[in-house]
């Protein structure tokens, strides 16, 4: 099932584009052993790296239609089902948001804390959203992205508003319920990887390389946030179809290519994803029972929500979509 939705990408970064970190863990610390990985070959793509990492499916739970744990059971699928119940099957344009950082372990954009993976992608896409198949890997069809709700009939607009409210309420409920433990583990993992000495050394080497080329970024994840805001006049919410000037396009391509070159020369991506894979496997092994329970609870909540849709549509307010201020450390981004 693929939801065709009006996409809004939410730029989640720190004030002044200074050092960004995930929220501190609110649960007990999970013991991990520091791995030794040397200088491994970088993966072919971020998607390829994530597909082989043990925690990624859990991080994608609720975000992706294709997570392998609850296939077709995401907040986007809830939105599509809601519009169908409302009388608009296959025409879902309900807005949704994807937070692009910092601790989204499921959204596979080529740029991030690992630098920019792929010189060819950098030269083709720069930091334009969405790159390649990152969203389709989550099971999201953006063919209807950017549809102006005001151009639709009033009745359909009202249905969109109601479904937007329903989806947001469901998302907030599962983030503070069955997904809360997964959120905590996501933050633990992000911080474990970011504090790893091998990753820290590679990121410092990347910073030196970027400086030699005239850039003053303090860390790799800042590049995307800064470039995206510059491209779009400082906006924090953008639509994928928005255009940028030729000069801005040339500048973002140059920055992305330099980022990719420095990532390759320092082996930042190879080291980063190898370290992350080790920590993810350790975290999953130590928390398998709790993760399995979280999946079961999420799927039960999803089924209950589907069954409640007819009644919810009778009572939901058609307030405009507003992203949750807290919760899932996600999308993603992305």
Number of C-alpha atoms within 10 A of each C-alpha: 16 19 26 23 23 22 24 20 21 23 25 21 21 13 8 8 15 12 14 17 15 18 16 11 17 13 11 9 11 14 12 15 9 14 15 12 14 12 16 15 14 20 17 11 17 23 17 11 19 20 15 11 18 19 26 21 21 26 25 25 25 29 26 29 25 22 23 12 18 20 16 19 22 28 23 30 26 25 29 26 21 29 25 16 16 20 13 17 12 13 15 24 28 29 25 20 23 21 23 26 25 26 28 26 27 30 28 27 23 24 27 25 25 25 30 31 29 24 19 11 20 25 18 15 19 28 26 21 19 18 19 15 14 20 21 15 17 20 23 22 19 18 12 16 18 18 17 10 17 9 9 12 9 11 12 20 17 18 24 26 21 27 32 28 23 24 25 19 14 16 23 17 15 20 21 14 15 21 25 18 18 24 24 22 26 28 23 26 25 22 17 21 24 20 12 15 14 21 25 16 15 23 27 17 18 28 23 18 19 23 13 11 13 11 15 12 18 18 21 23 21 22 24 24 21 17 21 21 15 14 20 16 10 13 12 15 13 18 16 16 13 11 11 14 10 9 9 15 16 13 14 24 20 15 22 27 22 21 27 28 21 25 29 20 13 21 24 31 33 24 24 25 24 24 23 25 21 19 25 25 15 19 20 18 13 14 15 12 10 14 20 14 12 21 19 15 15 22 20 12 16 21 12 11 17 17 10 12 21 13 9 17 19 10 10 17 16 17 13 13 19 12 17 14 7 10 16 26 23 26 24 27 26 27
